[in-house]
Amino acid sequence: MNSIRFILPFAKRYGRRYLAGLLMVPLSIGSLLAIPWLTGECVDILRLSMGPQETINSLPPTSRVAILLAAIVFFAFTRGLSLFAIRWFIISASRKVEFDLRDRLFSHLQSLDQGFYDNWKTGDLLARCTQDVERVRVLAGPIIMYSANTACMLLIALPLMISVSGWLTLLLMVPLSLLTLSVRKIGPRVHDAVFKAQETLSNLSSLSQEDFAGIRVVKSFAQEEAESERFRKLSGDYVKDNLVTARIQAWMHPLVAGVNELSVMLLLVLGGYYLLEGNGALTLGEFIKFAGYQFQLIWPMISIGWVVNQFHRASASVRRLEAILESESNIVLPAEPVTPPSGKITGAISIRNLDFAYNGKKVLEDISIEAPAGHTIAITGRTGSGKSTLFKTLPRILPVDDGRIFIDGVDINRLPAGLLRRAIGYVPQESFLFSRSISGNIGFGIDAPKEEAVLSAARVSRLEKDIDQFPRGWEEQVGERGVTLSGGQKQRAALARALLVQPAILLLDDSLSSVDTQTEKEILTELGVATGSITTLVVAQRISSILHADRIYVLEDGRVAEEGSHAELIETNGLYAETYRLQLLSDELEDM
């Protein structure tokens, strides 16, 4: 029932299509079952016409048979049209349900926070968004169609069979009752086996995705055979799980077929006995009618096994999709959003006694930073001191408590998420590029970017000077994750992407670490001009990158250890001054 409740809200949107398709089912079944009745009538007419010539009806036998044959052709044509209409309405509705479900799933995934993705594998999510959605689609289409067909066939065929011979019908229902009990017993085992096989497939998809994405690492460490062995093991597990499913399902098909064959045998034995007795209990025409009704029941009864199998597959997929859709973001959207007095964000940032912990372990403690609009604030410190975590709290990639971070005097937890993130240009430490052109990556943040704006942003990031290296220039495809670009080129493309949106706040998280010193100086010079009215927060390991900052904060073990201008921090002779001297010494040694 959980599966039905899950799919019902999606199916309701296309209720008219489903209703139209279901209304065609009785017409289709009625037309199909009319054919055995008409055939039986033809046989009885022909049998009687071979006896003494009597007036059987006002019409001669040949005329009656001709009318019945014409009726058979009519009902066969009606059956074809109605069957087409059933598939057209119900299957097309199921495809629309699939579209809506996939769209809902993707939108929900987009709304989840970083913590969700830290706990889920990409390959697993891909398997759920593709194969599991397709299996649920079968629940919304073919399963409904075949179930309605079988139910309607039983409701119409059984009364017709009873009208011919009640005792014969009752005897033939005994095997069908055994079939129902068997299917009920096998069904739960199919569900459990299918669920386990789908989980194994998700693990297999995750391994494949990781190995494809990290193929250079695999080759660098000569781990091709080891990874192939891991793949073979998981693939073998998947085969074993599917064989378990196949063994269970293997009982279903012969069971259904055997029951139908037993029904046919009973019909031939018992029906033949009544027919040969010649006591009028069953005429040849009635026997043909009854046999026709029973034969038409065979396929719907066989389809029960398929329906049960597919239903349990869909139920297992519903459980897997619910695990995603029931996940909630830790980033709670404000019930009553507040916008700054000016209607837009100007960029004044105030961080007040901020604490943050990962899984109970404190990463940031009592952080207080002031960044007036248009100022440049630098944050430095040793690796693991919490710099990147601090940056992720500003655009609410990571959740923070109320009353800790304010932008333009408004708590960020009360700002509309869209307004907040559109006002921030974020260049993370690891630059991510999409598998599209260079210009497409730079223009990712806005719709239909102008070419001059793209070139201007690339000029500031100094990516423009490398464009001649690419045969197709700005339209060069960079490959998955920007694999065809160097580390410095990826960072500069990401910087250009952030600048293009003209943010009020620019976050640079060690975003020039892969750029050579000379290019870094050129970029910093250009940035100084381009970001004159932008509040810029810079994380950097190289102190040469932050000499120009209005104020510098030094983090140590998640706390602000020092703060001040470059000159003030050198005079303090603390951690910052020590780091600066070591870097100067390192630069001198490199120049020797």
N, C-alpha and C positions, 0 to 999 in steps of 0.2 A: 504493500500500500504506500510505502514511502516513495516508491518510484512514481506512482500515479500522482501523488501530491506534489512531487517535484516538477513534473512535466505539465500539470494542469494549468498553471498560470500562463505558460507560453502558448499552450494549445487554445486557450479561451479566446485569444486574439483572432484566431481563424475559425471561430465556431461556425460561421456560415458555410465555409468550405467543408468542414467535417460533416455538418448536418446534410449538405447537399450530397456528399459522397455516401453517407450512411443511408439516406433515403433511396439511393439507387440500388442498395444491396437487396432488399426484398424484390424489386423488379427484376434484378439479375437472377436471383435464385428461383423466383417464380417462373421466369422464362425458361430457365434450364430444366426445371422439374416438369414443365408442361410437355416437354418433348417425349419423355417416357410414357406419359399418359396418352398422348396422341398416337404414339407408336403402338401401344397396347390396343387402343381402339381400332386402329387400322388392321391389326392382326385378327381381332375378333370379327370384324366385318368381313374380311377375306375368308376366314374359316367358315363363317355361317353361309357366305355366298356360294361355297362349294357344295353345300347340301341341297336339299329340295328347294326349287325356286319358289320362294315366297316373298311377299312384299314386306321387307324388313323395315322400310321407311319410305316416305314419299319420294325420296331420291334413290336412284339406282346405286348399287354398291360402288361402281367405278367413280361416280360423281362424288360420293361421300369420301372415298379414299383420296380423291384429288383435292378436295377441300381441306382434309386433314393434313395432307402433304404440304399444301400451301401454308397452312397454319404452322407446321413445323419449321418451314423456311422463315416465316415471320418471326417466330419466337427465337430462332437461332440468330437472326439479325438483331433483334431486341437485346438478346443476351450479350452480343458483341458490343453494341453501343453502350449499354449500361455498365459493362465491365470496364470499358474505356473511361467512362465518366467517373466510376469509383476510383480508379487509379489516378486519374487527372486531379480530382479534388483532394483526395486524402494524401497521396504521395507529394503533391505540390505543397500542401499545407505543412507536411512534415519537413520539407526542405526549408520552408520559411521559419519553422520552429528551430531548426538547426542553426539558421542564420542568426536568429534572435539570441539563442543560447550562447553561441560562440561570441557574439558581440557583447552580451552581458558578462561573459567570463573574462574577455579581454579588458573590458572597461573596469571590472572589479580588480583585476590584477594591476591595472594602472593606478588604482587608488590606494593600494597597499603600501606600507612603509618599507624602509630598507631592512628592518628586522625580519620581515616575512621572507624576503629573498635570501637572507643569510642562512635560513633554515631549510630552504627548498632547492633542489637541484634543477637546473635549466631543462635537462633532458626529460625529467619527470613531468614538469609543467607542460612541455611540448606534447608528450604522449597523452596527457589528460585533455589538452585543448584540441587534439586532432582525433585520435582513435576513440577516446571515451565519448566525445561529443557525437561522433558518427554512430556509436552503438546506442546512445540515448535517442538519436533520431529514428532508429528502427522502432523504438517503443512508441514514438509519436506518429508513425506511418504504417509500415507493413504489419506490425503486431495488431494495431487497431483494425486494419483492413481484413486480415485473415481471421481474427477473433470474431469480428462481426459476421463474416462470411460463414464461419462454422456454426455460430449460434443461430443464425437465420436459417441455415440449411437444416439444422436439427428441428427447429420450430416448425418449418413447413413440411419437411420430408417425413418426419415421424407421424403426424396426423394422416398424411396421405398413405403411408404404409399401414397404419392401423385400419384405415378405411377399407384396405384390401384384405388384410388378415391380422387381426389383433394378436392371436396366439403366436403367429410366426414372428411378428414384430417384438413381442415380449421375449421370446427365446433368443433373438438376435441381439437384444440389448444387454444380455448377461456378459458377453465378452467386452462390450464397450464400458461397462461398469468396472470390470477388472482393469481396463486400460486407465481409467480415471484415477483409481487408487494407486496404480503403479507410478503414474506420472507425478502424483502428489508426493510420493516417497522419494523419487529420484531428484525432483526439482531442487531442494535445498543443497544437495551434494553438488549439483552442477554450479550453483551460485558460489559456493565456497571455493571450488576448484578454479572457476573462471577468475574470481577476485585475486587469488594467489598468482595465477598466470599473468594477469595484467600488472600486478606489482612487480613481478620479475621483468616484464617488458619495460617498465619504467626505469628500472635499474640498468637494463641493457641500453636504453636510449640515453641515459645520463652518461654512461661510460663512453658511448660513441661520440656524444657531443663534446665531452671534455677532451677526448683524444684528438678529435678533428681540430678543435680550437687550439690545443696545445701541441700540435704535431711537431713544431720546431723543437720544443723541449724534449719530446719523446725521442726524436732523432739525435739530438745533441748528446743525450745520455745513453744512446744505443739501446733503448728499451722497447724496440719494436716487437721482439719476440715475447717479452714479458707481458706487454699490453695485449698482444694477440692471444696469449694464454688466458689472461683475465677475461677477454671477450669470449673465447671458446667455452670457458667455464660457465659464464653467465648465459651464453647461448644454449649450452647443454641443459642448464637448469630450466630455461624457458621451454625447451623441447620436452623435458620430463614433466613439467607442470601441464603442458598442453596434452601430453599423452594421457595423463590422469583424467583430464577433462574429456578427451576423446574416448577413453575406456568407459566412462560413465555415460557419455552420449551414445556410445555404440549399442548400449542396451535399449536406448529409446527407439531407434529406427526399426530394428527387427521386431521389437515388442509391438509397435503400432502396426507394422506390416503384417505380423503374425495374427494379430487380432482381426484385421480386415480379411485376411485369407480364411481364418476360422469362420467368420461371418458368411463369406461366400460359400464355404463348404456346407455350412448349416442350411443355407438357402437352397443349394442344389439338392441336398439330401431330403430336407423336410418339404420344401416346395415341390420337388420332383415327386415325392410320395403323394402329396395331396393332388397333384396334377394327374398322376397315373391312376389314382383311385377312381377318377371319373365320376365322383359322386356330386359334382357341382360345387365342391368347396373352393375350388380355384380353377379358373379358366386359363387357357394359354395366354390370352391377352393380359389378364390380371397378373399372371406370373411374370410376364415381360415388364409390366408396369412396376411391380415390386422389385424386380431385379434392377430395373433402371434407377429407381429411387435409391436402392442400396449402393449401387455402383457410384452414384453421384455423391454419396456420403463418404466414399473411400478417401478421396483427396483431402476434404476438410478434416477427416479424422487423422490422416497422416500429418497434416499441417499442425496438429496439436503438439507433436513432438518438436517441430521447428519453433513454434511459438513459445513453448516452455523454455527451450534452449536459449532463444534470443531474449526472452524476458529476463532470465537470470543474468545473462551477459549485460543487459541494459541496467539491471538493478545494481550489479557490481560497479558499473561505470557511474551510476548516480551517486553511490557512496563516495567515490573518488572525487567527483566534481563538487559534492557538498562540502568536502574537506577544504576546498578552496573558497567556495562562495560563503562559507560560514566563518572564514577567517576575517578578522577585523583589524583595521589599521590602528596603531597606537597613536597616530596623529588625529586627534579629534577636531573636527571642523567646528568653528564657533556657531552656537545657536543664533546669536544676534551679532553678526560681524560689525566691526567698527572701522571706518575709514579715517585717515588723517584729516585734519581740518581743511587742508588745501585740496583734498579729493584725490591726491596722488602722493606717492612716497618721494620725499626729497633726499632721504639717506642718512639722517642723524641716528646713530646707534648708541644704545646705552645698555651694557651688560652689568647686572647687579647681583653679586653673590651667587653666581651660577654654580650648581653642582650637577654632575652627571655620572651615572654608573652603568656599566655593561654587566648584566647578570650578577648584580650585587657587588661588583668590584668597581670602586670609585676611579674614574678617569679624570674628571675635572672637579676641583674643590675650591669654592669661594672665589670664583673668577669675577673680577670687576674691571670693565674696560669702557672707556668713553671715546666715541668717534664722532666728532661734529660733522655735519654735512659738508662734503667737499674735501675733507682731510684725508690724508693717507696714513694708515696705522699699520705698523709692521709687527708680526708675531714670530718669534724665533725660540729656539730651545732644542735640546737633544731629541733624538728619535724616541718616540713613545711618550713624549711629555704631554700629549693631548691636543696638539695644534689642529690636526685634521678633524678630530671630533668636535672641537669648538666651531669650526667652520660649518660642519653639517647641521649644527643646531640653528644657525641663522635662517636658512630657507626652510626650516622645519623638516629636513630629511630625517633628523632624529628628534624625538619629543622632549620638551622641557617643561618644567613646572611653570605655573602662572607667576607673574611678577618678577621674572628673571631677565628677560630680554625685551627691550622696548625699541621700536623704530618710529621716529618722529613722535615720540611720547606715547605711542600706543603699544600695549602688550602684543607681541607677535601671535599669541594664542587667540587674540580677538580680531586679528586682521584676516580678511578673506585670503585663502591660500593662493588663489590665482593672482590676486593683486600683489601679494608678497613676492611670489616666485617670478612674476614678470618683471619686477623691479630689481631683481638680483641677477647679475651675470656671474656664473660660478664656473671656474676652471679648476677641476679636481687634480689631485696629484697624478693619477693615472688617467691620461686623456683617452676618451673613448670616441672612435669615429665609426660611422655607419658605412655599410657597403654601398656607397654611391659616389658621385663625383666630388672633387675637392670643393667646388662652388656649392654643391648641394649640402655638404657638411657644414660649411661656413654659414649658409643661409638657413640652417635647420630651425632656428629659434623663431623665425617669423614667416608669414605667408607671402609668397611672391616677392622675394627681396630684389631690389634694384641692383643692376650690375655695378653701378658706380659705388653703391654702399658696400657691396662685397669687396670690391677692389680697395676701397678706402680702409676697411677693417684689416684686410690682408697686408696692406702697406704698413699699418701700425705694428702688426705682429711680425713684420719682416719676412712673411712667407712669400711675398711677391717676388723676391730676388731669386727664389728657387724654382719658379714656375717654368722656366725654360728647360728644366731637366725632364719635363714630362711631355711625351709626344702629343698629347691632346690638350695640353695646357690646363685650364681650369676645369675642363670636362673629363679629366683623367679619373678613372675609377680607382678608388684607393683600396679595394678589397675588404674582406671581413676584418673588422676592428682596425682598419687602416694599415693592413699588413705591408702594403707596398711603400709606405712612408717610413722615414727614420723616426726615432724617438723625438728629436727636436722638431721635426716637421709636424708631427702629430700634436705636440704641445702648442706650436704656433697656430695651427689650424683651429685648435680648441679655443685659444685666446681670441682669434679673430671672430669665432662664432659668438663668444660672450660679448665682445665689443659691438657687434652688429646690432644687437637688440637695444643698444643705448640704455644701459641699466642705470638706475640711481645708485646702486651699490655694486661694486665689483670685488669678487672674492678670488684671489689668486693663491691657490694652495700649492706652493713650491712648484709652480707651473712653468718655470724656466730652468729646471734642474738638468734637462738634457740638451740645453742650448749652450753653445760655446760662449766664452766670456765676451768677445767682441760683439757678437750678435745680441747678447744680453744687454750690453750697454746701449746699443742702437734702439732696442725695443723699449728700454726704460726711458730713454730720451723721448721717443715717440709717445709713450704712455703718459709722460708728464704733461704733454700738450693735450692729448686726446681726453684725458680723464680730469681735466682741470676742475670741473664741477661735480665730479663723481666721488662718492665716498669709497675709498679703496682700502681693502684689508689684504695684506700680503703676508703669506707664510713663506719663509725662506731659510735655507740652511746657510747659504752664502751671504755673509753680512754685506758684501759689496752691492747686493741687490736691494738693500733697505736703508742705505745711508741717507737717502733723500726723504725718508718718512718723517712726518710731523711728530710722531711719537712711536716708541718701540717698547713692546712688552716681551719679557723673557719668561717662558714657562719652564718649570722644573717639577717633575712628578705631579703634573696636573694643577699646579698652583702658580700664581704670578710671583716669580722670585725677584724680578727687577722691572723697573719701568722708567722711561725718560727719553730724551733725545739721544742721538748717537754720541754727542760730546759729553752729555751728562753721564751716560753709562760708561764711557771710557774713563771718565774721572772717578767714578765709583770704584773701578778696578775689581769688579766682580766676575761672574760667569761670562757675561757678554764680552767684557774686555779681554778675558782669557781666550775666549773663542776667536775673537778678532785677531789677536796677536798670532795665534796658531795658524789661522788662514793666511795672514800676511807672510808668515814664514814658509808656508806650503807654496804660495805663489812665487816667492823668490827662488825656492829650490827648483820649481818647474822651469823658471826662466834661465836657469844656469846651463 
